[in-house]
Amino acid sequence: MAQKKVFVIDDDEAIVEALTLCLSDGGYAVEAMHKPVNIVDRIAGYSPDIILLDLFLAGEDGRHIAKALKHDVRTAAIPVIMFSAHPAGKAEAAELGVAGFLAKPFALDELFRVIRTHVPQ
């Protein structure tokens, strides 16, 4: 069985590194970015099974990225899970129509549960 692929986008390099390590240890193939440049093309080229996206990014906003992903035929069907420590994060993510939301800080078992909900093994 092929490894399921996860794409992680967060502007905090430490979070990107931690998520990459944890997801890799959990059996997932991981591609990650902390500076979203040509993001839709990068994601389309990687063809992940799920995307983990920080809601508020320095530079390009995660909300804009989520909208762009949903409007591109190459990425529209990929589930997007947004995460944020911002109190309004869950409501903001719900307005975007993403597949799910995780409040930072989140437990790893919660992360894996959400991924498995949208990407069955």
C-alpha positions in Angstrom: 0.0 0.0 0.0 1.4 3.4 -1.0 2.1 5.9 1.7 -0.5 8.6 2.2 0.9 12.1 1.5 0.4 15.2 3.6 1.3 18.8 2.7 2.1 21.1 5.6 2.1 24.9 5.4 3.0 27.0 8.4 5.2 30.1 8.6 6.8 28.9 11.9 9.8 26.7 10.9 9.7 24.9 14.3 6.1 23.8 13.8 6.9 22.7 10.2 9.8 20.6 11.5 7.8 19.1 14.4 4.8 18.2 12.2 7.1 16.8 9.5 8.9 14.6 12.0 5.7 13.4 13.7 3.8 12.7 10.5 6.8 10.9 9.0 7.1 8.8 12.2 3.4 8.1 11.8 3.9 6.6 8.4 3.0 9.5 6.1 5.1 11.0 3.3 5.4 14.7 4.1 6.1 17.8 2.0 6.2 21.1 3.9 6.7 24.8 3.3 7.2 27.7 5.7 7.3 30.3 3.0 4.3 29.8 0.7 5.7 30.6 -2.8 3.8 29.2 -5.9 1.9 27.2 -3.3 -1.0 26.0 -5.5 1.5 24.7 -8.2 3.7 23.1 -5.5 0.7 21.3 -4.0 -0.7 20.3 -7.3 2.7 18.8 -8.3 2.9 16.9 -5.0 -0.7 15.7 -5.2 -1.2 15.2 -1.5 -4.0 13.2 0.1 -4.5 16.0 2.7 -3.3 19.6 3.4 -2.6 21.0 6.8 -2.6 24.8 6.6 -2.1 27.5 9.2 -4.9 30.0 9.1 -2.8 33.1 9.6 0.6 33.2 7.8 3.1 36.0 7.5 3.1 37.2 4.0 0.4 35.2 2.2 -2.7 34.6 4.3 -3.8 31.0 4.8 -7.3 32.1 4.1 -6.3 33.2 0.6 -4.4 30.0 0.0 -7.4 27.9 1.1 -9.6 29.8 -1.4 -7.1 29.4 -4.2 -6.8 25.7 -3.5 -10.6 25.3 -3.7 -10.8 27.2 -6.9 -8.1 25.3 -8.8 -9.3 22.1 -10.5 -6.0 20.4 -9.6 -6.4 20.9 -5.9 -10.1 21.5 -5.3 -10.9 17.9 -4.1 -8.0 17.7 -1.6 -9.2 18.0 2.0 -7.8 21.1 3.8 -7.4 21.1 7.6 -6.7 24.5 9.0 -5.1 25.2 12.3 -4.6 28.3 14.4 -4.2 29.6 18.0 -6.4 32.6 17.2 -9.7 32.6 19.1 -11.7 33.2 15.9 -9.8 30.6 14.0 -12.5 27.9 14.0 -15.2 30.4 12.8 -12.9 31.7 10.1 -12.1 28.2 8.9 -15.8 27.2 8.9 -16.5 30.3 6.7 -14.0 29.0 4.2 -15.6 25.6 3.9 -12.5 23.6 4.7 -12.7 20.0 5.8 -11.7 20.6 9.4 -10.0 22.8 12.0 -7.5 22.2 14.8 -6.9 24.7 17.6 -3.2 25.2 18.5 -1.8 23.7 20.5 -3.2 20.4 19.5 -2.4 16.9 20.7 -0.8 14.5 18.2 -3.5 11.9 18.6 -6.1 14.6 17.7 -4.0 15.4 14.6 -3.8 11.8 13.5 -7.6 11.3 14.2 -8.5 14.2 12.0 -6.2 13.0 9.2 -7.6 9.5 9.4 -11.1 10.9 9.2 -10.4 12.4 5.8 -7.7 10.0 4.5 -8.6 6.5 5.4 -5.7 4.1 5.6 
